[in-house]
Structures are given as structure tokens and as C-alpha cells.
Amino acid sequence: MQPKRQGRPPTIENARGRILEEAAAQFAREGYDGTSMDDIAESVGVTKAGIYHYFPNKKEIYEAIIVNTLEGLLRSVSAAIGQVRDPEDALSAFMAAHADYFEEHYDAFLTMLVGFGGMQNAVMIAEAQRLRDDYEALLRNIIADGVSDGSFRQVDVRTSSRAVLSMLNWMVRWFKPGHGRRASDFAKEYCDLVLGGIRK
């Protein structure tokens, strides 16, 4: 028997999305342990009981942010590379779209990177792993296509894709939105470096 949800639904538009957005901002700023359900409720502008109507505990909010962020990243980058055929152009589009999504969803992206390894819900873990694998496959396919058509030299596809993702994800350590250049500007420079190393 499912436990009864507490509280009435918050009378705000897209309440679940607002909870995830505000919680991500709290987690990014204060960390998971430094954020309470009271903090999240206050930032959303509802009671704690209102938060419990959508999420039974803080951990489920945290893991929902991770899965939602991976879903959005996969959707956004897939759309960016969907019409690109040339491997070099596809790699550039992939890296720029990744950086754009990271910048536009900075708090959620930071929460996702930090929290992925600490997930506990088996269903959410499986979904997050599936999304991660599908996302990494997009990049591996781009590099494999380049090797296949002779655009890229014979590189190890998995190693190269991991190097690209490491470069992109490391930006979370030093990049701050709204402080100078766009994240995609740096991603394009990274892409030039990568292509200089793998171009045939």
C-alpha cells in the first residue's frame, strides 16, 4: 500500500518543475547535505507539506534532477546534430550544444555531475545509466563515422569520446554563466584541439 501523500498541491504553475529548478539552485550553492526540505520549500514559495505532495524526500528530488538533466541534454544535443552529416561538423555541433545546455541549466548540470555516483533508487539509477549510455553513444558514433569515412585517423573511439566529455564536463569546475564568454566559445576551441589530434 502506497503511503498517503501529504499536503495539497502547490498552487503554482508547473509546480514539479519549479521544485526541481529551485532545489537544483540550492544543491549547487549549498550542496546536498547543506540543503533542507525547508530550504527548498521556502525557495519555491510553498509549505514543506506542499513539497511532499510531489516528492517523498530530498533524495528523490536530487535523483529526479539528475534524470531530468540527462533527458534534456540527450534531447538537446540529438536535435543539434540531427541534420549534420560531416563528422567534423557533427563533432563541433555536439560539443557546442553540450556547452550551451550546460550553461543554460548550470545548477541542474552541476547537481547531475556531482550526484550521479551517489544515486540509490534502483529504478532511477537504471534510467540514468540508460540515458548516459545513449548520450555517450551519440558521440562515439560521430567519431566512428569519421574514422570510417577517412575524416579521422584510426583512433580508439571510446578513449577519444571519453576525452571529449572530460574536457566539456571539466568546465563545471571553473566556468560561471554570465561572466564573460559563452561556454560554447570554449567548446569550439576544445573542438579545434580535438580535431587537430584526430583529423587524418
C-alpha positions as CSV (number, residue, x, y, z in Angstrom):
1,M,0.0,0.0,0.0
2,Q,1.4,3.4,-1.0
3,P,1.8,5.9,1.7
4,K,-0.6,8.8,1.5
5,R,0.9,11.9,0.1
6,Q,0.9,14.9,2.4
7,G,-0.4,18.3,1.7
8,R,-2.3,19.9,-1.1
9,P,-0.7,20.5,-4.5
10,P,1.1,23.9,-4.5
11,T,-1.0,26.5,-6.3
12,I,1.8,27.5,-8.7
13,E,2.3,26.8,-12.4
14,N,4.4,23.7,-13.2
15,A,4.9,23.0,-9.5
16,R,7.1,19.9,-10.0
17,G,9.4,21.7,-12.5
18,R,9.7,24.7,-10.1
19,I,10.6,22.4,-7.2
20,L,13.4,20.7,-9.3
21,E,14.7,24.1,-10.6
22,E,14.8,25.7,-7.1
23,A,16.2,22.6,-5.5
24,A,19.0,22.4,-8.1
25,A,19.9,26.0,-7.3
26,Q,20.1,25.1,-3.6
27,F,22.1,22.0,-4.2
28,A,24.5,23.8,-6.5
29,R,25.0,26.6,-3.9
30,E,24.9,24.7,-0.6
31,G,25.4,21.1,-1.5
32,Y,23.1,18.2,-0.8
33,D,23.8,18.0,2.9
34,G,23.6,21.7,3.3
35,T,20.1,21.9,1.8
36,S,17.0,21.0,3.7
37,M,13.4,20.4,2.6
38,D,12.5,23.6,4.4
39,D,15.1,25.5,2.3
40,I,13.6,24.1,-0.9
41,A,10.0,24.9,0.2
42,E,11.0,28.4,1.0
43,S,12.7,29.0,-2.3
44,V,9.7,27.7,-4.2
45,G,7.2,29.6,-2.0
46,V,5.2,26.7,-0.7
47,T,4.9,24.8,2.5
48,K,7.1,21.7,3.2
49,A,3.9,19.7,3.0
50,G,3.4,21.0,-0.5
51,I,6.8,19.7,-1.5
52,Y,5.9,16.3,-0.1
53,H,2.9,16.1,-2.4
54,Y,5.3,15.7,-5.3
55,F,8.4,14.1,-3.6
56,P,8.5,11.9,-0.5
57,N,12.1,13.0,0.4
58,K,15.0,15.1,-0.5
59,K,16.9,12.2,-2.2
60,E,14.1,11.7,-4.7
61,I,14.3,15.4,-5.6
62,Y,18.0,15.0,-6.1
63,E,17.7,12.0,-8.3
64,A,14.9,13.5,-10.3
65,I,17.1,16.4,-11.2
66,I,19.8,14.0,-12.4
67,V,17.5,12.1,-14.7
68,N,15.7,15.2,-16.0
69,T,19.0,16.8,-16.8
70,L,20.3,13.8,-18.7
71,E,17.0,13.6,-20.6
72,G,17.2,17.3,-21.5
73,L,20.9,17.0,-22.5
74,L,20.2,14.0,-24.7
75,R,17.2,15.7,-26.4
76,S,19.0,19.0,-27.0
77,V,22.2,17.6,-28.4
78,S,20.4,15.0,-30.5
79,A,18.5,17.8,-32.1
80,A,21.6,19.8,-32.8
81,I,23.4,17.0,-34.6
82,G,20.4,15.5,-36.3
83,Q,20.8,17.3,-39.6
84,V,24.6,17.3,-39.7
85,R,26.3,14.7,-41.8
86,D,30.0,15.7,-42.0
87,P,31.8,14.1,-38.9
88,E,33.9,17.3,-38.2
89,D,30.7,19.4,-38.3
90,A,28.9,16.9,-36.2
91,L,31.6,16.9,-33.5
92,S,31.6,20.7,-33.4
93,A,27.8,20.7,-33.2
94,F,27.8,18.1,-30.4
95,M,30.3,20.0,-28.3
96,A,28.7,23.4,-28.8
97,A,25.2,22.0,-28.0
98,H,26.6,20.3,-24.9
99,A,28.2,23.5,-23.7
100,D,25.0,25.5,-24.4
101,Y,22.9,23.1,-22.4
102,F,25.4,23.1,-19.6
103,E,25.4,26.9,-19.4
104,E,21.6,27.3,-19.7
105,H,21.0,24.6,-17.0
106,Y,24.1,25.3,-14.9
107,D,22.7,24.4,-11.4
108,A,21.0,21.2,-12.6
109,F,24.1,20.2,-14.6
110,L,26.3,20.7,-11.6
111,T,23.9,18.7,-9.4
112,M,23.9,15.9,-12.0
113,L,27.7,15.7,-12.3
114,V,28.2,15.7,-8.5
115,G,25.3,13.4,-7.6
116,F,25.3,10.7,-10.3
117,G,27.6,8.3,-8.4
118,G,25.5,8.6,-5.2
119,M,22.1,7.6,-6.6
120,Q,20.3,5.0,-4.5
121,N,16.9,4.3,-6.2
122,A,17.4,1.3,-8.5
123,V,14.8,2.4,-11.0
124,M,16.3,5.9,-11.2
125,I,19.8,4.5,-11.4
126,A,18.9,2.3,-14.3
127,E,17.2,5.2,-16.1
128,A,20.2,7.5,-15.6
129,Q,22.6,4.9,-16.8
130,R,20.5,4.3,-19.9
131,L,20.4,8.0,-20.7
132,R,24.1,8.3,-20.1
133,D,24.9,5.4,-22.3
134,D,22.6,6.7,-25.1
135,Y,24.3,10.1,-24.9
136,E,27.8,8.7,-25.0
137,A,26.8,6.5,-28.0
138,L,25.9,9.7,-29.9
139,L,29.5,10.9,-29.5
140,R,31.0,7.5,-30.2
141,N,29.0,7.2,-33.4
142,I,30.3,10.6,-34.6
143,I,33.9,9.6,-34.1
144,A,33.4,6.1,-35.5
145,D,31.8,7.7,-38.6
146,G,34.8,9.9,-39.0
147,V,37.2,7.0,-38.8
148,S,35.1,5.0,-41.2
149,D,34.9,7.6,-43.9
150,G,38.6,8.6,-43.5
151,S,38.0,12.1,-42.0
152,F,39.7,10.9,-38.7
153,R,42.6,8.7,-38.2
154,Q,42.4,5.3,-36.6
155,V,41.8,6.3,-33.0
156,D,40.2,4.3,-30.2
157,V,36.6,5.6,-30.3
158,R,35.8,5.0,-26.6
159,T,39.0,6.7,-25.4
160,S,38.5,9.7,-27.7
161,S,34.9,10.1,-26.7
162,R,35.8,10.0,-23.0
163,A,38.5,12.6,-23.6
164,V,35.9,14.9,-25.3
165,L,33.4,14.5,-22.5
166,S,36.1,15.1,-19.9
167,M,37.0,18.4,-21.5
168,L,33.4,19.5,-21.6
169,N,32.4,18.4,-18.1
170,W,35.5,19.8,-16.5
171,M,34.2,23.3,-17.4
172,V,31.9,23.0,-14.4
173,R,35.0,23.5,-12.2
174,W,35.7,26.9,-13.5
175,F,33.0,28.3,-15.8
176,K,30.4,30.7,-14.4
177,P,27.4,31.8,-16.5
178,G,27.2,35.5,-17.2
179,H,30.9,36.1,-16.6
180,G,32.5,36.8,-20.0
181,R,32.5,34.4,-22.8
182,R,29.9,31.7,-23.6
183,A,30.5,28.1,-22.7
184,S,30.1,27.2,-26.4
185,D,33.0,29.5,-27.3
186,F,35.3,27.4,-25.2
187,A,33.7,24.2,-26.5
188,K,34.6,25.3,-30.1
189,E,38.2,25.9,-29.1
190,Y,38.2,22.5,-27.5
191,C,36.8,21.0,-30.7
192,D,39.7,22.6,-32.7
193,L,42.2,21.0,-30.3
194,V,40.5,17.6,-30.6
195,L,40.2,17.8,-34.4
196,G,43.9,18.7,-34.6
197,G,44.7,15.5,-32.9
198,I,42.3,13.1,-34.6
199,R,42.0,14.6,-38.1
200,K,43.6,12.3,-40.7
